Amino acid sequence: MGALIGAERLSVTLEAQPVLTDVSLSVQPGEIVTILGPNGSGKSTLLRALLGIVPASGGRVTQRPGLVVGYVPQRLAVDRTMPMTVRRFLSLPRRVGDAEAAAALIRVGLPEVAGRQMADLSGGQFQRVLLARALLSEPDILILDEPTQGLDQPGEAAFYRLIEEVRRETGVAVLMVSHDLHVVMAASDRVICLNGHICCEGTPRVVSTAPEYRALFGLGTQGALALYQHVHDHSHDGGHDHAYHDHHHHDHDHHHA
């Protein structure tokens, strides 16, 4: 099978500024991978480079031939004020039948909203409609850009649970970007910390104790993390809980505090 999508030593320069340097990653079928990083770390640029929207200045992006991607853009990037029903929105850009549209809305837990105006939806409902539209193409991979931006913590937790359910039922792989740690960790098989380059990656539990991660995000998240840890940690990592890849061996092994 091999990877669905990946980058090999990818670099991206925008307006003469290096945004990403030497980034290598891949997403395997059925895997949930979260890219975490502070604002300005290049997370959205990385997604857009993988999608072919932003050109690479070095290295390359690889996609499995015939790959179908379901893209869920940032909620803030979609004009919510446009007069349009949910049903109509689901038929953009590709027309879908009523039965298909209804099934997609049921899948995301919104069976009643087809006739409603997009502008009247709550933030969480709006995000679920974006997800429903992405699922209509029966994607091999969902790519989500800060999908829970602007939602409160219960709304976030519910959205990530929905993503896990969708993965379990359809086998879709998921690559998502977040700057928010609280909930995201528990839902991921693998977390990649980005700050212009990959600082560290591994299972959520391992990454959350990595010095590079702590340096990027501080120590204040441990309590929140513990709340959301659940058995999911063990289901996909095949016992390789220590498959933590330190991309900076030199500064990891020689801490002279």
C-alpha positions in Angstrom: 0.0 0.0 0.0 2.6 2.6 1.1 1.9 6.1 2.2 -1.1 8.0 0.9 0.6 11.4 1.0 3.9 12.7 2.1 6.7 15.2 1.9 10.4 14.4 1.3 12.8 17.1 2.6 10.2 19.7 1.7 11.1 23.4 1.9 8.8 26.3 1.2 9.8 29.9 0.8 7.1 32.6 0.7 7.9 36.2 -0.2 11.6 35.5 0.2 11.1 34.2 3.8 11.8 30.5 4.5 8.5 29.1 6.1 9.3 25.4 6.1 12.8 23.8 6.0 13.6 20.1 5.3 10.3 18.6 6.4 9.8 14.9 5.8 6.6 13.1 6.8 4.0 10.6 5.5 0.5 9.5 6.3 -0.3 5.8 6.1 -3.8 4.5 5.3 -6.2 4.7 8.2 -3.8 6.8 10.4 -4.8 9.9 12.3 -1.8 12.3 12.3 -1.9 15.7 14.0 0.5 18.5 13.2 0.9 20.8 16.2 2.7 24.1 16.4 2.5 27.6 17.6 1.0 30.3 15.3 3.4 31.2 12.5 5.0 27.7 12.6 4.1 26.9 9.0 1.3 24.4 9.7 -1.3 25.8 7.2 1.5 26.3 4.6 2.5 22.6 5.1 -1.1 21.4 4.4 -1.3 23.7 1.4 2.0 22.4 0.0 0.8 18.8 0.4 -2.4 19.8 -1.4 -0.4 21.4 -4.2 -1.7 24.9 -3.6 1.7 26.3 -2.5 4.8 25.4 -4.5 7.8 23.7 -2.9 11.1 25.5 -3.1 13.0 22.4 -2.3 12.3 18.7 -1.9 9.0 17.2 -3.1 5.5 16.2 -2.2 4.3 12.7 -3.0 0.7 11.4 -3.4 -0.5 7.9 -4.1 -1.8 7.8 -7.7 -5.6 8.4 -7.7 -5.6 9.7 -4.1 -9.0 11.2 -3.2 -8.6 14.0 -0.6 -11.4 15.5 1.5 -10.3 19.0 2.5 -11.9 20.7 5.5 -10.7 24.4 5.4 -10.6 26.7 8.4 -14.1 27.7 9.3 -12.9 31.3 9.2 -11.9 30.9 5.5 -15.5 30.1 4.4 -17.9 33.0 3.9 -20.6 32.2 6.4 -22.8 35.2 5.6 -23.5 34.0 2.0 -27.2 33.2 1.6 -27.2 29.4 0.9 -28.9 26.4 2.4 -26.9 23.5 3.8 -28.3 21.3 1.0 -27.0 23.6 -1.7 -23.7 24.0 0.0 -23.2 20.2 0.0 -23.5 20.2 -3.8 -20.6 22.6 -4.3 -18.5 22.0 -6.3 -19.9 18.6 -7.2 -23.6 17.9 -7.4 -24.8 15.2 -5.1 -28.2 13.5 -4.8 -30.6 14.1 -2.0 -30.1 10.6 -0.5 -26.4 11.0 -0.5 -26.6 14.5 1.1 -29.0 13.2 3.8 -26.7 10.3 4.6 -23.7 12.6 4.9 -25.6 14.8 7.4 -26.7 11.8 9.4 -23.1 10.6 9.5 -22.0 13.9 11.1 -24.9 13.9 13.5 -27.0 16.7 11.8 -30.0 14.9 10.3 -32.3 17.9 10.5 -30.3 20.8 8.9 -30.5 20.3 5.1 -33.0 23.2 4.7 -31.4 25.6 7.0 -29.3 28.6 6.0 -25.5 28.2 6.5 -25.5 31.5 8.2 -27.8 30.3 10.9 -25.7 27.3 12.0 -23.7 27.4 15.2 -19.9 27.1 14.9 -19.9 23.4 15.7 -22.7 22.7 13.2 -21.0 24.7 10.5 -17.8 22.7 11.1 -19.7 19.4 10.8 -21.3 20.5 7.6 -17.8 21.2 6.2 -16.9 17.7 7.3 -20.0 16.2 5.7 -19.2 17.9 2.4 -15.6 16.6 2.5 -16.9 13.0 3.2 -19.2 13.1 0.1 -16.2 12.4 -2.2 -15.5 9.2 -0.2 -11.9 10.3 0.4 -8.9 8.2 1.2 -7.7 11.0 3.5 -9.3 13.9 5.3 -7.1 17.0 5.6 -8.4 19.4 8.2 -7.0 22.9 8.9 -7.5 23.9 12.5 -11.0 22.3 12.4 -12.0 23.4 15.9 -10.9 27.0 15.8 -13.4 29.1 17.7 -15.2 26.1 19.3 -15.3 25.7 23.1 -13.7 22.7 24.7 -16.8 20.5 24.8 -17.4 21.4 21.1 -13.8 20.5 20.3 -13.9 17.2 22.2 -17.1 16.3 20.4 -15.7 17.1 17.0 -12.5 15.0 17.6 -14.7 12.1 18.8 -16.7 12.4 15.5 -13.4 12.3 13.5 -12.4 9.1 15.4 -15.8 7.6 14.7 -15.6 8.4 11.0 -12.1 6.9 10.8 -13.3 3.8 12.6 -16.3 3.3 10.3 -14.8 4.3 6.9 -11.1 3.6 7.4 -10.3 7.1 6.2 -6.9 8.5 7.1 -6.8 11.9 8.8 -4.2 14.7 8.7 -5.1 17.7 10.8 -3.4 20.9 12.0 -4.0 22.4 15.4 -2.3 24.8 17.8 -4.5 23.5 20.6 -3.3 20.7 22.7 -6.1 20.1 25.0 -8.2 17.6 23.1 -6.2 16.9 20.0 -3.7 14.5 21.6 -6.0 11.7 22.6 -7.5 11.4 19.1 -4.2 11.0 17.3 -2.1 8.0 16.5 0.9 10.2 15.8 1.7 13.8 16.6 4.2 15.9 14.7 5.4 19.1 16.3 6.3 21.8 13.8 8.1 25.1 14.1 9.4 25.8 10.6 10.9 22.3 10.8 9.9 19.1 12.5 10.9 19.4 16.2 9.7 16.0 17.3 7.1 13.3 16.5 5.7 10.2 18.0 2.7 8.9 19.9 0.8 11.5 21.9 2.1 10.3 25.2 5.7 10.2 24.2 5.6 13.6 22.4 4.0 15.3 25.4 7.0 14.5 27.5 9.6 15.4 24.9 11.9 18.4 25.7 11.3 20.0 22.3 7.6 19.8 22.8 7.9 21.3 26.2 10.1 24.1 24.9 7.5 24.9 22.3 4.4 24.7 24.4 5.5 25.1 28.0 4.5 22.8 30.8 1.1 24.1 31.6 -0.8 21.5 29.5 -0.1 18.4 31.5 -3.3 18.6 33.5 -5.5 19.2 30.5 -3.7 16.4 28.6 -4.4 13.8 31.4 -8.1 14.5 31.2 -8.3 13.4 27.6 -5.9 10.5 27.6 -7.8 7.3 26.9 -7.3 3.7 25.8 -7.0 4.8 22.2 -3.3 5.3 22.9 -2.6 1.6 22.5 -4.8 0.7 19.6 -2.7 1.7 16.6 0.9 2.0 17.7 1.5 -1.7 17.8 3.4 -1.4 21.0 6.0 1.0 19.6 5.1 3.6 22.2 8.7 4.7 22.3 8.9 5.3 18.6 9.7 8.9 19.4 11.9 10.4 16.7 14.1 13.1 18.0 15.2 15.2 15.0 17.9 16.9 16.9 20.0 14.2 18.5 22.8 16.6 19.3 20.8 18.9 21.5 18.9 16.1 23.1 21.7 13.9 24.3 23.9 16.6 25.7 21.9 18.7 28.1 24.3 20.5 30.4 21.8 22.2 32.6 
